[in-house]
Amino acid sequence: MKNIIYFRPEDAEKFDFARFKKSLNKYAKISDAEIKAALETVDQYENMHVSVLVELGVSLIMKNGSEEKAEEYFNSHSEYFSENRFERLRRITGYLVGSLERWNDGKKAEEAVRVKHSVNSCVDDLVRAARLQDQALAQNVAYVGHGINE
């Protein structure tokens, strides 16, 4: 992670670990190791919106401080979460769209029946492997899953 974007990409600044740590430690005592471990999840990105860092900060403060302090930290950085600044942009049937209100009935129906995939799955790997094995057995297909019957 090298740059933080506040509002526009051209306003990007270099990430400053000491500054981030200082802002977090106003609300809870958090070690360098904990901060670095949290940042590992986003290290692969060259540019990052500041809201991602605020969310990491909130989770670290909740873990090491209190919910009230985490809320106080979030509120002090809430300007980066203004509803007027961001519009949800989705890729649907090959098009980048913010809303479906101008789509015809056919496209709306097509979107309604699409399988929606989640980035954050609440199903662990063993459950997922068991489901795949059950599907394979139902179709009389051999399946060798990882983590099942090992």
Rosetta constraint file for C-alpha pairs under 8 A:
AtomPair CA 1 CA 15 HARMONIC 7.26 0.50
AtomPair CA 1 CA 42 HARMONIC 6.71 0.50
AtomPair CA 1 CA 43 HARMONIC 4.60 0.50
AtomPair CA 1 CA 44 HARMONIC 6.11 0.50
AtomPair CA 1 CA 45 HARMONIC 5.02 0.50
AtomPair CA 1 CA 46 HARMONIC 4.75 0.50
AtomPair CA 1 CA 47 HARMONIC 6.37 0.50
AtomPair CA 1 CA 48 HARMONIC 7.13 0.50
AtomPair CA 2 CA 14 HARMONIC 5.65 0.50
AtomPair CA 2 CA 15 HARMONIC 5.59 0.50
AtomPair CA 2 CA 45 HARMONIC 7.53 0.50
AtomPair CA 2 CA 46 HARMONIC 5.10 0.50
AtomPair CA 2 CA 47 HARMONIC 6.18 0.50
AtomPair CA 2 CA 48 HARMONIC 7.99 0.50
AtomPair CA 3 CA 12 HARMONIC 5.71 0.50
AtomPair CA 3 CA 13 HARMONIC 5.24 0.50
AtomPair CA 3 CA 14 HARMONIC 4.48 0.50
AtomPair CA 3 CA 15 HARMONIC 5.40 0.50
AtomPair CA 3 CA 46 HARMONIC 6.14 0.50
AtomPair CA 3 CA 47 HARMONIC 4.71 0.50
AtomPair CA 3 CA 48 HARMONIC 6.21 0.50
AtomPair CA 4 CA 12 HARMONIC 5.22 0.50
AtomPair CA 4 CA 13 HARMONIC 5.22 0.50
AtomPair CA 4 CA 14 HARMONIC 6.16 0.50
AtomPair CA 4 CA 15 HARMONIC 5.88 0.50
AtomPair CA 4 CA 47 HARMONIC 5.85 0.50
AtomPair CA 4 CA 48 HARMONIC 4.97 0.50
AtomPair CA 4 CA 49 HARMONIC 5.60 0.50
AtomPair CA 4 CA 50 HARMONIC 5.74 0.50
AtomPair CA 5 CA 9 HARMONIC 5.63 0.50
AtomPair CA 5 CA 10 HARMONIC 7.87 0.50
AtomPair CA 5 CA 11 HARMONIC 6.18 0.50
AtomPair CA 5 CA 12 HARMONIC 4.36 0.50
AtomPair CA 5 CA 13 HARMONIC 6.62 0.50
AtomPair CA 5 CA 47 HARMONIC 6.78 0.50
AtomPair CA 5 CA 48 HARMONIC 5.83 0.50
AtomPair CA 5 CA 49 HARMONIC 4.62 0.50
AtomPair CA 5 CA 50 HARMONIC 5.88 0.50
AtomPair CA 6 CA 11 HARMONIC 6.63 0.50
AtomPair CA 6 CA 12 HARMONIC 6.62 0.50
AtomPair CA 6 CA 49 HARMONIC 6.02 0.50
AtomPair CA 6 CA 50 HARMONIC 5.54 0.50
AtomPair CA 6 CA 80 HARMONIC 7.05 0.50
AtomPair CA 7 CA 11 HARMONIC 6.81 0.50
AtomPair CA 7 CA 49 HARMONIC 7.96 0.50
AtomPair CA 7 CA 80 HARMONIC 7.57 0.50
AtomPair CA 8 CA 12 HARMONIC 7.25 0.50
AtomPair CA 12 CA 47 HARMONIC 7.85 0.50
AtomPair CA 16 CA 20 HARMONIC 6.35 0.50
AtomPair CA 17 CA 21 HARMONIC 6.09 0.50
AtomPair CA 18 CA 22 HARMONIC 6.07 0.50
AtomPair CA 19 CA 23 HARMONIC 6.22 0.50
AtomPair CA 20 CA 24 HARMONIC 6.33 0.50
AtomPair CA 21 CA 25 HARMONIC 6.06 0.50
AtomPair CA 21 CA 30 HARMONIC 7.70 0.50
AtomPair CA 21 CA 32 HARMONIC 7.57 0.50
AtomPair CA 21 CA 35 HARMONIC 7.45 0.50
AtomPair CA 22 CA 26 HARMONIC 6.54 0.50
AtomPair CA 23 CA 27 HARMONIC 7.67 0.50
AtomPair CA 24 CA 28 HARMONIC 6.41 0.50
AtomPair CA 24 CA 29 HARMONIC 7.60 0.50
AtomPair CA 24 CA 30 HARMONIC 7.25 0.50
AtomPair CA 24 CA 57 HARMONIC 6.35 0.50
AtomPair CA 24 CA 61 HARMONIC 7.10 0.50
AtomPair CA 24 CA 73 HARMONIC 7.88 0.50
AtomPair CA 25 CA 29 HARMONIC 5.03 0.50
AtomPair CA 25 CA 30 HARMONIC 6.23 0.50
AtomPair CA 27 CA 61 HARMONIC 6.75 0.50
AtomPair CA 27 CA 65 HARMONIC 7.14 0.50
AtomPair CA 27 CA 69 HARMONIC 5.66 0.50
AtomPair CA 27 CA 70 HARMONIC 7.28 0.50
AtomPair CA 27 CA 73 HARMONIC 6.93 0.50
AtomPair CA 28 CA 61 HARMONIC 5.69 0.50
AtomPair CA 28 CA 64 HARMONIC 6.08 0.50
AtomPair CA 28 CA 65 HARMONIC 5.00 0.50
AtomPair CA 28 CA 69 HARMONIC 7.54 0.50
AtomPair CA 29 CA 64 HARMONIC 6.75 0.50
AtomPair CA 29 CA 65 HARMONIC 7.42 0.50
AtomPair CA 30 CA 34 HARMONIC 6.58 0.50
AtomPair CA 30 CA 35 HARMONIC 6.98 0.50
AtomPair CA 30 CA 60 HARMONIC 7.35 0.50
AtomPair CA 30 CA 61 HARMONIC 7.63 0.50
AtomPair CA 30 CA 64 HARMONIC 6.59 0.50
AtomPair CA 31 CA 35 HARMONIC 6.44 0.50
AtomPair CA 32 CA 36 HARMONIC 6.04 0.50
AtomPair CA 33 CA 37 HARMONIC 6.05 0.50
AtomPair CA 34 CA 38 HARMONIC 6.24 0.50
AtomPair CA 34 CA 60 HARMONIC 7.92 0.50
AtomPair CA 35 CA 39 HARMONIC 6.17 0.50
AtomPair CA 35 CA 60 HARMONIC 7.63 0.50
AtomPair CA 36 CA 40 HARMONIC 6.23 0.50
AtomPair CA 37 CA 41 HARMONIC 7.58 0.50
AtomPair CA 38 CA 42 HARMONIC 7.98 0.50
AtomPair CA 38 CA 56 HARMONIC 6.84 0.50
AtomPair CA 38 CA 60 HARMONIC 7.95 0.50
AtomPair CA 39 CA 43 HARMONIC 6.05 0.50
AtomPair CA 39 CA 56 HARMONIC 7.83 0.50
AtomPair CA 40 CA 44 HARMONIC 7.89 0.50
AtomPair CA 48 CA 52 HARMONIC 7.05 0.50
AtomPair CA 49 CA 53 HARMONIC 7.49 0.50
AtomPair CA 50 CA 54 HARMONIC 6.34 0.50
AtomPair CA 50 CA 80 HARMONIC 7.13 0.50
AtomPair CA 51 CA 55 HARMONIC 6.19 0.50
AtomPair CA 51 CA 80 HARMONIC 6.02 0.50
AtomPair CA 51 CA 81 HARMONIC 6.80 0.50
AtomPair CA 52 CA 56 HARMONIC 6.31 0.50
AtomPair CA 53 CA 57 HARMONIC 6.06 0.50
AtomPair CA 54 CA 58 HARMONIC 6.15 0.50
AtomPair CA 54 CA 74 HARMONIC 6.75 0.50
AtomPair CA 54 CA 77 HARMONIC 7.06 0.50
AtomPair CA 55 CA 59 HARMONIC 6.36 0.50
AtomPair CA 55 CA 74 HARMONIC 7.81 0.50
AtomPair CA 56 CA 60 HARMONIC 6.26 0.50
AtomPair CA 57 CA 61 HARMONIC 6.07 0.50
AtomPair CA 57 CA 70 HARMONIC 7.87 0.50
AtomPair CA 57 CA 73 HARMONIC 7.90 0.50
AtomPair CA 58 CA 62 HARMONIC 6.10 0.50
AtomPair CA 58 CA 70 HARMONIC 5.02 0.50
AtomPair CA 58 CA 71 HARMONIC 7.37 0.50
AtomPair CA 58 CA 73 HARMONIC 6.80 0.50
AtomPair CA 58 CA 74 HARMONIC 6.45 0.50
AtomPair CA 59 CA 63 HARMONIC 6.19 0.50
AtomPair CA 59 CA 70 HARMONIC 7.48 0.50
AtomPair CA 60 CA 64 HARMONIC 6.15 0.50
AtomPair CA 61 CA 65 HARMONIC 5.06 0.50
AtomPair CA 61 CA 66 HARMONIC 6.63 0.50
AtomPair CA 61 CA 67 HARMONIC 7.65 0.50
AtomPair CA 61 CA 69 HARMONIC 6.91 0.50
AtomPair CA 61 CA 70 HARMONIC 5.32 0.50
AtomPair CA 62 CA 66 HARMONIC 5.06 0.50
AtomPair CA 62 CA 67 HARMONIC 5.25 0.50
AtomPair CA 62 CA 69 HARMONIC 7.44 0.50
AtomPair CA 62 CA 70 HARMONIC 5.54 0.50
AtomPair CA 65 CA 69 HARMONIC 6.66 0.50
AtomPair CA 65 CA 70 HARMONIC 7.52 0.50
AtomPair CA 66 CA 70 HARMONIC 6.29 0.50
AtomPair CA 67 CA 71 HARMONIC 6.12 0.50
AtomPair CA 68 CA 72 HARMONIC 6.16 0.50
AtomPair CA 69 CA 73 HARMONIC 6.14 0.50
AtomPair CA 70 CA 74 HARMONIC 6.17 0.50
AtomPair CA 71 CA 75 HARMONIC 6.03 0.50
AtomPair CA 72 CA 76 HARMONIC 6.19 0.50
AtomPair CA 73 CA 77 HARMONIC 6.57 0.50
AtomPair CA 74 CA 78 HARMONIC 5.82 0.50
AtomPair CA 77 CA 81 HARMONIC 7.97 0.50
AtomPair CA 78 CA 82 HARMONIC 6.95 0.50
AtomPair CA 81 CA 85 HARMONIC 7.56 0.50
AtomPair CA 82 CA 86 HARMONIC 7.42 0.50
AtomPair CA 83 CA 87 HARMONIC 7.85 0.50
AtomPair CA 87 CA 98 HARMONIC 6.45 0.50
AtomPair CA 88 CA 98 HARMONIC 5.47 0.50
AtomPair CA 88 CA 99 HARMONIC 7.93 0.50
AtomPair CA 89 CA 96 HARMONIC 6.40 0.50
AtomPair CA 89 CA 97 HARMONIC 5.50 0.50
AtomPair CA 89 CA 98 HARMONIC 4.57 0.50
AtomPair CA 89 CA 99 HARMONIC 7.85 0.50
AtomPair CA 90 CA 95 HARMONIC 7.95 0.50
AtomPair CA 90 CA 96 HARMONIC 5.53 0.50
AtomPair CA 90 CA 97 HARMONIC 5.42 0.50
AtomPair CA 90 CA 98 HARMONIC 6.24 0.50
AtomPair CA 91 CA 95 HARMONIC 5.37 0.50
AtomPair CA 91 CA 96 HARMONIC 4.49 0.50
AtomPair CA 91 CA 97 HARMONIC 6.34 0.50
AtomPair CA 92 CA 96 HARMONIC 6.44 0.50
AtomPair CA 92 CA 97 HARMONIC 7.10 0.50
AtomPair CA 92 CA 111 HARMONIC 7.07 0.50
AtomPair CA 93 CA 111 HARMONIC 7.50 0.50
AtomPair CA 100 CA 108 HARMONIC 7.06 0.50
AtomPair CA 103 CA 107 HARMONIC 6.06 0.50
AtomPair CA 103 CA 108 HARMONIC 6.26 0.50
AtomPair CA 104 CA 108 HARMONIC 6.30 0.50
AtomPair CA 105 CA 109 HARMONIC 6.05 0.50
AtomPair CA 106 CA 110 HARMONIC 6.20 0.50
AtomPair CA 107 CA 111 HARMONIC 6.16 0.50
AtomPair CA 108 CA 112 HARMONIC 6.18 0.50
AtomPair CA 109 CA 113 HARMONIC 6.56 0.50
AtomPair CA 110 CA 114 HARMONIC 6.54 0.50
AtomPair CA 123 CA 127 HARMONIC 6.28 0.50
AtomPair CA 123 CA 128 HARMONIC 6.46 0.50
AtomPair CA 124 CA 128 HARMONIC 6.30 0.50
AtomPair CA 125 CA 129 HARMONIC 6.00 0.50
AtomPair CA 126 CA 130 HARMONIC 6.10 0.50
AtomPair CA 126 CA 146 HARMONIC 7.95 0.50
AtomPair CA 126 CA 147 HARMONIC 6.21 0.50
AtomPair CA 126 CA 148 HARMONIC 6.87 0.50
AtomPair CA 127 CA 131 HARMONIC 6.23 0.50
AtomPair CA 128 CA 132 HARMONIC 6.30 0.50
AtomPair CA 129 CA 133 HARMONIC 6.15 0.50
AtomPair CA 129 CA 145 HARMONIC 5.84 0.50
AtomPair CA 129 CA 146 HARMONIC 6.93 0.50
AtomPair CA 129 CA 147 HARMONIC 7.55 0.50
AtomPair CA 129 CA 148 HARMONIC 7.18 0.50
AtomPair CA 130 CA 134 HARMONIC 6.17 0.50
AtomPair CA 130 CA 145 HARMONIC 7.77 0.50
AtomPair CA 130 CA 148 HARMONIC 7.07 0.50
AtomPair CA 131 CA 135 HARMONIC 6.18 0.50
AtomPair CA 132 CA 136 HARMONIC 6.15 0.50
AtomPair CA 132 CA 143 HARMONIC 7.85 0.50
AtomPair CA 132 CA 145 HARMONIC 7.87 0.50
AtomPair CA 133 CA 137 HARMONIC 6.18 0.50
AtomPair CA 133 CA 143 HARMONIC 5.90 0.50
AtomPair CA 133 CA 144 HARMONIC 7.56 0.50
AtomPair CA 133 CA 145 HARMONIC 6.87 0.50
AtomPair CA 134 CA 138 HARMONIC 6.14 0.50
AtomPair CA 135 CA 139 HARMONIC 6.39 0.50
AtomPair CA 136 CA 140 HARMONIC 6.02 0.50
AtomPair CA 136 CA 141 HARMONIC 4.87 0.50
AtomPair CA 136 CA 142 HARMONIC 6.31 0.50
AtomPair CA 136 CA 143 HARMONIC 6.05 0.50
AtomPair CA 137 CA 141 HARMONIC 5.79 0.50
AtomPair CA 137 CA 142 HARMONIC 7.03 0.50
AtomPair CA 137 CA 143 HARMONIC 7.77 0.50
AtomPair CA 146 CA 150 HARMONIC 7.91 0.50
